[in-house]
């Protein structure tokens, strides 16, 4: 085994170890809204489930040395966001939203995604996702000091929206959802083989 002290690594070295080993990572496409009304949309793979009671998700947004990303700034600003699952049907357009744009421009509009009003929060979602979750901010933690770091958000899901084609008896059909996940570099993964295993009593 190779042993590495992360404190002796550059940030990019630690990043490569993390994104290369913690795989596959689910991808959240997150819509937020600025104080001036611009709807921002961006994908993030530092994302996961936190709790089911109440239902909560976590989202970590990397903060470059140049400053906070639009999504993080908007969540801090109004405490609301919408998380969409990324799948084989929408991943190409979602990938286009990762381009660096000024805060005054909407990635959602530029790539041609279709906005839909939310039921509870003020931030709109998009139609091109089989599942979306309206979220309200519960907790935020700024990590890494004043320079490059990360903004960690925990949001409570206040409304689920699910395509009826993938929903049956309270469960989501994984093949129907056809979610894609993030690996490292330019690599992504599909669901692939599904196998079952009983948990011990």
Helices and strands as residue ranges (DSSP letters): G 6-8, H 11-21, E 25-26, E 28-33, E 39-44, E 47-52, E 55-63, H 70-78, E 80-85, H 91-96, H 107-110, E 115-116, E 125-126, E 131-143, E 149-162, G 164-166, E 167-168, E 171-172, H 174-177, E 181-182, E 188-189
